[in-house]
């Protein structure tokens, strides 16, 4: 023992407590930064290869969560069974081996099958970046375990270092869209990450040396300590899993909810994830930033009010919707993470704690990202998890008293009575009154019950749960025709006056008049919204007919089906084909019960399912007279469809006289300048931009203005662009063309708002 003390005393002049703390904090921070930085880089590398399908992001998220779980499992087994002094050597060897896979990138010769499966994508992720990510993911629990052996005054409770880890994750998350993506390409990002990895390995080696020099126990003592580690019950493990499952699932559910029901915009996913990481910093500390009692009091009323807000159209008071969503999210997640922190085990079980915590997070992510879309036809998992999050309070996890059980029985009776009354009442009333009945009975009763019982989470969960049931039972809109859900989002069809409208999330994807002026059904539907005859997309089709050497043999390709309205702009003898990525859209648009464009204006070459980047590429060269890329009407821009490589591929599929049209309407993105600058970088190309967004003087469902970028190699077609109303000269200055290696979403948002401010 004296030799150990003397060794530590010799090391102290250099390895002071302050220096040791900074070394471990900086190392953990760097590791977390690297862990979060690699995820968007590699996922973005896969987008063009896989056609940019949203499955890339979902599968990537699941893969990285699973790899993180594997890293935590490895850290736990290594810390539990390997001799203490050999643990750093083994881990450094794993880190060194992972260097062989750097710089990371898609495996050589990567070519997806015709129908890429989740398993194939998982394999590509594992081969491309799996080993480095696995090695880095194990750092956080291992470094905290090493710190516990340094003899530092805080070594007995190293969980506070988790805050440094989350600071690193948060900065990496915010740095990518704001400081990395706008400035450097993907391959340069991968090289920079490789350099950072080398720095990280050096820091981990220094941390290992510090731990070994300052270890207070001999290897024999360490093994003995492991053998007598405090026991952990399966009830405790279940609590760790549950308290991790709910916040992780709620993170995915909140992201889906705000992008589906409130606003659809790029980078919106950053906000919930950033808040989620901040909650760890708020919760994993001895003195909470928000007193636990305040959280307990605020949680139930916020849950009730948030569920109420979800019953109302998001167009009404969107700021209130956002405020309630994030206020309840912060309170509930901090509350669950505080309980998780309170239930943390001693340092001897640290790695096991993080293992089960990661396992719960993986389950929550999978449940909401992959399973919920298969089960619910709306984002019902969001209110369900709001209520489930209340269970994270300590009071809910303890056995109820006899008085509480009696009160719960009374509340259950009242709640089910309200539910029965609302169901019977709404069934007997006209559709327009159903929503009002639901709102009055459930929301007022739910809020009242939540406020009265806010300090008793066991009881307050009942009125909140009743409102969740109401959301599942009653339609949100009185004119609802159908609502279904796919991997790509929630598709709603509802009647608005004399029109039937399809929306995906908050974005209109087309509409159709269901009666004419005399109240009779229309025999051949007239395209409206973006596709009316005076819209630039229809005008571009007329221009393609005018310059075609053989108009009777016109071939037209339309990327983005919507409700199929564009089909009724076709003429006899023309060959048309639609391309659509979402089968649910195809099913709804093709069903005459909902829309009749496709049944009354048949498409000669049918609809090809899949992502446009892949499906259009399969077409013969020089085969189209008019190719319309109409995949930009949603505010989540599919960047891979408007890169230099993509536009070059589209032009190869056009006849020499053909015209490419890019529909780039957006509520928050400046896509017309980006598309024009990107297309203009190609040789022998003519570009024209038409903007009629401000020309609509009537019902926006009748005639919607739009922004369209026309591209052609035909000088005659380019000359005739000027004949289309709203044409203006594209602006290229200061805009870097987008490529598969580089895109700048943030810059596009900034330019849009600068233009708006200029008007």
Order of alpha helices (4+ residues) and beta strands (2+ residues): alpha-alpha-alpha-alpha-alpha-alpha-alpha-alpha-alpha-alpha-alpha-alpha-alpha-alpha-alpha-alpha-alpha-alpha-alpha-alpha-alpha-beta-beta-beta-beta-alpha-beta-beta-alpha-alpha-beta-alpha-beta-alpha-beta-alpha-beta-beta-alpha-beta-alpha
